[in-house]
Amino acid sequence: MLTVNEFPTISTREGLISLVNEIGFLPFFSCGIKGFSLRDIADPAVWFVDDVEGPWEWKGETGGVYGKLFRGKAVFMSPEWYAKLACYRRDGYDYEGMYEDGFLPHSAMRIMAELEKESVLSTDLRFRTGMTDKEAGFDKVIELLQMKCFVIPTSFEYTYDTHGRRYGWGLARYTFADKKYGALIEEAEAKYKPAEAKALLMERVMAICPGVTEKQAERLIK
């Protein structure tokens, strides 16, 4: 397995997919561990350059998982490692049990009720749940549901001008994570206790990033 000191420069989606599949997960932006992010290793020629497809366009097209998964920050993950993260973060709960024990707000249940039916574009999800203004806290709740590994964005959809040119950041289409990765998550939960899954994630961070302490690894994956 590669360590951060051996990471290649990433200039294509295929290069990103290959690296994530090998190491298991990679933060999008700098995470406090030197070299351990796509930002640290992306070719400057594709990093947010006009008219060049780069990391922002890759985020919904890696064949794996992308979402706000480490400390509310964006991460690319392989499905297998995402399943371990879900085992750790869910801590034996389904989302209804987590709500009943006070770990999710009622607004999260409104979101989950919609995503149990189908994948929904973020703008439509806000409207369907009545969370259309800033005070409703949609962004905070959708981030929490990603961190608890119940919701993931499956794609990002763009607006086009009259000349057919894409513009804007792209709107996330969200889905219930179990619709894509339920079997892997069930397998991980059957194999590991939450504390064991957490230990595996920490060990992986320390293997990828030699010199990182247990405390640093634990902080990253919280």
TORKOL-4160 file (C-alpha; in steps of 0.2 Angstrom, whole numbers, padded with zeros to 4 digits, m for minus):
222
<pt num="1" X="0000" Y="0000" Z="0000"/>
<pt num="2" X="0006" Y="0017" Z="m0004"/>
<pt num="3" X="0010" Y="0030" Z="0010"/>
<pt num="4" X="0008" Y="0049" Z="0008"/>
<pt num="5" X="0026" Y="0050" Z="0003"/>
<pt num="6" X="0023" Y="0039" Z="m0012"/>
<pt num="7" X="0007" Y="0047" Z="m0018"/>
<pt num="8" X="0007" Y="0051" Z="m0037"/>
<pt num="9" X="0002" Y="0068" Z="m0044"/>
<pt num="10" X="m0017" Y="0066" Z="m0048"/>
<pt num="11" X="m0022" Y="0074" Z="m0064"/>
<pt num="12" X="m0036" Y="0063" Z="m0070"/>
<pt num="13" X="m0052" Y="0055" Z="m0062"/>
<pt num="14" X="m0045" Y="0038" Z="m0066"/>
<pt num="15" X="m0029" Y="0042" Z="m0056"/>
<pt num="16" X="m0040" Y="0047" Z="m0041"/>
<pt num="17" X="m0051" Y="0031" Z="m0042"/>
<pt num="18" X="m0035" Y="0021" Z="m0043"/>
<pt num="19" X="m0027" Y="0029" Z="m0027"/>
<pt num="20" X="m0044" Y="0029" Z="m0017"/>
<pt num="21" X="m0046" Y="0010" Z="m0021"/>
<pt num="22" X="m0029" Y="0006" Z="m0015"/>
<pt num="23" X="m0028" Y="0016" Z="0001"/>
<pt num="24" X="m0047" Y="0016" Z="0005"/>
<pt num="25" X="m0050" Y="0035" Z="0008"/>
<pt num="26" X="m0044" Y="0052" Z="0004"/>
<pt num="27" X="m0049" Y="0069" Z="0011"/>
<pt num="28" X="m0053" Y="0082" Z="m0003"/>
<pt num="29" X="m0045" Y="0097" Z="0005"/>
<pt num="30" X="m0031" Y="0098" Z="0017"/>
<pt num="31" X="m0035" Y="0090" Z="0033"/>
<pt num="32" X="m0020" Y="0094" Z="0045"/>
<pt num="33" X="m0010" Y="0079" Z="0040"/>
<pt num="34" X="0003" Y="0084" Z="0027"/>
<pt num="35" X="0001" Y="0077" Z="0010"/>
<pt num="36" X="m0015" Y="0067" Z="0015"/>
<pt num="37" X="m0028" Y="0076" Z="0003"/>
<pt num="38" X="m0032" Y="0078" Z="m0015"/>
<pt num="39" X="m0028" Y="0096" Z="m0013"/>
<pt num="40" X="m0010" Y="0091" Z="m0008"/>
<pt num="41" X="m0007" Y="0080" Z="m0023"/>
<pt num="42" X="m0018" Y="0087" Z="m0037"/>
<pt num="43" X="m0009" Y="0093" Z="m0052"/>
<pt num="44" X="m0011" Y="0112" Z="m0052"/>
<pt num="45" X="m0015" Y="0111" Z="m0070"/>
<pt num="46" X="m0032" Y="0104" Z="m0066"/>
<pt num="47" X="m0036" Y="0112" Z="m0049"/>
<pt num="48" X="m0050" Y="0123" Z="m0052"/>
<pt num="49" X="m0045" Y="0129" Z="m0069"/>
<pt num="50" X="m0058" Y="0137" Z="m0080"/>
<pt num="51" X="m0063" Y="0125" Z="m0094"/>
<pt num="52" X="m0053" Y="0111" Z="m0087"/>
<pt num="53" X="m0062" Y="0095" Z="m0080"/>
<pt num="54" X="m0054" Y="0093" Z="m0062"/>
<pt num="55" X="m0057" Y="0088" Z="m0044"/>
<pt num="56" X="m0074" Y="0097" Z="m0043"/>
<pt num="57" X="m0081" Y="0088" Z="m0058"/>
<pt num="58" X="m0074" Y="0071" Z="m0052"/>
<pt num="59" X="m0082" Y="0071" Z="m0035"/>
<pt num="60" X="m0098" Y="0062" Z="m0041"/>
<pt num="61" X="m0090" Y="0051" Z="m0053"/>
<pt num="62" X="m0078" Y="0040" Z="m0044"/>
<pt num="63" X="m0088" Y="0024" Z="m0043"/>
<pt num="64" X="m0086" Y="0025" Z="m0024"/>
<pt num="65" X="m0092" Y="0036" Z="m0010"/>
<pt num="66" X="m0090" Y="0055" Z="m0009"/>
<pt num="67" X="m0097" Y="0065" Z="0005"/>
<pt num="68" X="m0094" Y="0075" Z="0021"/>
<pt num="69" X="m0088" Y="0061" Z="0031"/>
<pt num="70" X="m0073" Y="0067" Z="0042"/>
<pt num="71" X="m0077" Y="0081" Z="0054"/>
<pt num="72" X="m0090" Y="0088" Z="0042"/>
<pt num="73" X="m0077" Y="0089" Z="0028"/>
<pt num="74" X="m0077" Y="0081" Z="0011"/>
<pt num="75" X="m0069" Y="0064" Z="0008"/>
<pt num="76" X="m0068" Y="0051" Z="m0006"/>
<pt num="77" X="m0070" Y="0033" Z="0001"/>
<pt num="78" X="m0070" Y="0015" Z="m0007"/>
<pt num="79" X="m0086" Y="0006" Z="m0003"/>
<pt num="80" X="m0078" Y="m0007" Z="0008"/>
<pt num="81" X="m0070" Y="0007" Z="0019"/>
<pt num="82" X="m0086" Y="0017" Z="0019"/>
<pt num="83" X="m0095" Y="0001" Z="0026"/>
<pt num="84" X="m0083" Y="0001" Z="0041"/>
<pt num="85" X="m0085" Y="0019" Z="0044"/>
<pt num="86" X="m0104" Y="0016" Z="0044"/>
<pt num="87" X="m0102" Y="0002" Z="0057"/>
<pt num="88" X="m0092" Y="0014" Z="0068"/>
<pt num="89" X="m0103" Y="0029" Z="0066"/>
<pt num="90" X="m0120" Y="0021" Z="0067"/>
<pt num="91" X="m0114" Y="0012" Z="0083"/>
<pt num="92" X="m0127" Y="m0002" Z="0082"/>
<pt num="93" X="m0142" Y="0010" Z="0078"/>
<pt num="94" X="m0153" Y="0012" Z="0063"/>
<pt num="95" X="m0158" Y="0030" Z="0060"/>
<pt num="96" X="m0175" Y="0028" Z="0068"/>
<pt num="97" X="m0167" Y="0021" Z="0084"/>
<pt num="98" X="m0154" Y="0035" Z="0083"/>
<pt num="99" X="m0169" Y="0048" Z="0083"/>
<pt num="100" X="m0178" Y="0040" Z="0097"/>
<pt num="101" X="m0163" Y="0041" Z="0108"/>
<pt num="102" X="m0160" Y="0059" Z="0104"/>
<pt num="103" X="m0145" Y="0058" Z="0092"/>
<pt num="104" X="m0155" Y="0065" Z="0077"/>
<pt num="105" X="m0167" Y="0079" Z="0076"/>
<pt num="106" X="m0185" Y="0078" Z="0070"/>
<pt num="107" X="m0180" Y="0087" Z="0054"/>
<pt num="108" X="m0168" Y="0073" Z="0050"/>
<pt num="109" X="m0183" Y="0061" Z="0050"/>
<pt num="110" X="m0192" Y="0072" Z="0037"/>
<pt num="111" X="m0177" Y="0071" Z="0026"/>
<pt num="112" X="m0175" Y="0052" Z="0028"/>
<pt num="113" X="m0193" Y="0049" Z="0024"/>
<pt num="114" X="m0191" Y="0057" Z="0007"/>
<pt num="115" X="m0174" Y="0048" Z="0003"/>
<pt num="116" X="m0182" Y="0031" Z="0008"/>
<pt num="117" X="m0193" Y="0033" Z="m0007"/>
<pt num="118" X="m0180" Y="0039" Z="m0020"/>
<pt num="119" X="m0165" Y="0050" Z="m0023"/>
<pt num="120" X="m0169" Y="0068" Z="m0022"/>
<pt num="121" X="m0160" Y="0084" Z="m0029"/>
<pt num="122" X="m0155" Y="0095" Z="m0014"/>
<pt num="123" X="m0166" Y="0110" Z="m0020"/>
<pt num="124" X="m0181" Y="0098" Z="m0021"/>
<pt num="125" X="m0177" Y="0090" Z="m0004"/>
<pt num="126" X="m0177" Y="0107" Z="0004"/>
<pt num="127" X="m0194" Y="0111" Z="m0003"/>
<pt num="128" X="m0202" Y="0094" Z="0001"/>
<pt num="129" X="m0196" Y="0095" Z="0019"/>
<pt num="130" X="m0201" Y="0113" Z="0021"/>
<pt num="131" X="m0183" Y="0117" Z="0025"/>
<pt num="132" X="m0181" Y="0131" Z="0013"/>
<pt num="133" X="m0174" Y="0145" Z="0023"/>
<pt num="134" X="m0158" Y="0147" Z="0032"/>
<pt num="135" X="m0166" Y="0146" Z="0049"/>
<pt num="136" X="m0172" Y="0128" Z="0045"/>
<pt num="137" X="m0154" Y="0122" Z="0046"/>
<pt num="138" X="m0155" Y="0110" Z="0031"/>
<pt num="139" X="m0136" Y="0111" Z="0027"/>
<pt num="140" X="m0132" Y="0106" Z="0045"/>
<pt num="141" X="m0144" Y="0092" Z="0046"/>
<pt num="142" X="m0139" Y="0084" Z="0029"/>
<pt num="143" X="m0121" Y="0085" Z="0035"/>
<pt num="144" X="m0126" Y="0076" Z="0051"/>
<pt num="145" X="m0134" Y="0063" Z="0041"/>
<pt num="146" X="m0119" Y="0061" Z="0030"/>
<pt num="147" X="m0108" Y="0060" Z="0046"/>
<pt num="148" X="m0119" Y="0046" Z="0053"/>
<pt num="149" X="m0118" Y="0037" Z="0036"/>
<pt num="150" X="m0136" Y="0037" Z="0032"/>
<pt num="151" X="m0136" Y="0049" Z="0017"/>
<pt num="152" X="m0124" Y="0051" Z="0003"/>
<pt num="153" X="m0124" Y="0062" Z="m0013"/>
<pt num="154" X="m0124" Y="0051" Z="m0028"/>
<pt num="155" X="m0121" Y="0064" Z="m0041"/>
<pt num="156" X="m0120" Y="0082" Z="m0044"/>
<pt num="157" X="m0131" Y="0091" Z="m0057"/>
<pt num="158" X="m0127" Y="0107" Z="m0066"/>
<pt num="159" X="m0136" Y="0121" Z="m0074"/>
<pt num="160" X="m0132" Y="0126" Z="m0092"/>
<pt num="161" X="m0133" Y="0143" Z="m0101"/>
<pt num="162" X="m0141" Y="0146" Z="m0118"/>
<pt num="163" X="m0125" Y="0141" Z="m0126"/>
<pt num="164" X="m0124" Y="0124" Z="m0118"/>
<pt num="165" X="m0110" Y="0129" Z="m0106"/>
<pt num="166" X="m0111" Y="0122" Z="m0088"/>
<pt num="167" X="m0110" Y="0134" Z="m0074"/>
<pt num="168" X="m0111" Y="0135" Z="m0055"/>
<pt num="169" X="m0105" Y="0122" Z="m0042"/>
<pt num="170" X="m0118" Y="0108" Z="m0046"/>
<pt num="171" X="m0132" Y="0103" Z="m0035"/>
<pt num="172" X="m0131" Y="0087" Z="m0025"/>
<pt num="173" X="m0143" Y="0073" Z="m0028"/>
<pt num="174" X="m0145" Y="0063" Z="m0011"/>
<pt num="175" X="m0150" Y="0045" Z="m0007"/>
<pt num="176" X="m0151" Y="0034" Z="0007"/>
<pt num="177" X="m0134" Y="0026" Z="0009"/>
<pt num="178" X="m0141" Y="0008" Z="0012"/>
<pt num="179" X="m0149" Y="0008" Z="m0006"/>
<pt num="180" X="m0132" Y="0007" Z="m0013"/>
<pt num="181" X="m0121" Y="0000" Z="0001"/>
<pt num="182" X="m0133" Y="m0009" Z="0012"/>
<pt num="183" X="m0126" Y="m0026" Z="0010"/>
<pt num="184" X="m0108" Y="m0020" Z="0013"/>
<pt num="185" X="m0114" Y="m0011" Z="0029"/>
<pt num="186" X="m0123" Y="m0026" Z="0035"/>
<pt num="187" X="m0108" Y="m0037" Z="0032"/>
<pt num="188" X="m0097" Y="m0025" Z="0041"/>
<pt num="189" X="m0109" Y="m0023" Z="0056"/>
<pt num="190" X="m0109" Y="m0042" Z="0057"/>
<pt num="191" X="m0090" Y="m0044" Z="0057"/>
<pt num="192" X="m0085" Y="m0029" Z="0068"/>
<pt num="193" X="m0091" Y="m0021" Z="0084"/>
<pt num="194" X="m0091" Y="m0001" Z="0082"/>
<pt num="195" X="m0075" Y="0000" Z="0092"/>
<pt num="196" X="m0066" Y="m0012" Z="0081"/>
<pt num="197" X="m0072" Y="m0003" Z="0065"/>
<pt num="198" X="m0065" Y="0013" Z="0073"/>
<pt num="199" X="m0049" Y="0005" Z="0077"/>
<pt num="200" X="m0047" Y="m0001" Z="0059"/>
<pt num="201" X="m0050" Y="0016" Z="0052"/>
<pt num="202" X="m0037" Y="0024" Z="0064"/>
<pt num="203" X="m0024" Y="0010" Z="0060"/>
<pt num="204" X="m0027" Y="0013" Z="0041"/>
<pt num="205" X="m0024" Y="0032" Z="0044"/>
<pt num="206" X="m0008" Y="0028" Z="0053"/>
<pt num="207" X="m0002" Y="0016" Z="0040"/>
<pt num="208" X="m0005" Y="0028" Z="0026"/>
<pt num="209" X="0003" Y="0042" Z="0035"/>
<pt num="210" X="0018" Y="0036" Z="0044"/>
<pt num="211" X="0022" Y="0047" Z="0060"/>
<pt num="212" X="0004" Y="0051" Z="0063"/>
<pt num="213" X="m0001" Y="0047" Z="0081"/>
<pt num="214" X="m0017" Y="0038" Z="0087"/>
<pt num="215" X="m0023" Y="0055" Z="0094"/>
<pt num="216" X="m0021" Y="0063" Z="0077"/>
<pt num="217" X="m0029" Y="0048" Z="0068"/>
<pt num="218" X="m0044" Y="0048" Z="0080"/>
<pt num="219" X="m0046" Y="0067" Z="0077"/>
<pt num="220" X="m0047" Y="0065" Z="0059"/>
<pt num="221" X="m0060" Y="0051" Z="0058"/>
<pt num="222" X="m0072" Y="0059" Z="0071"/>
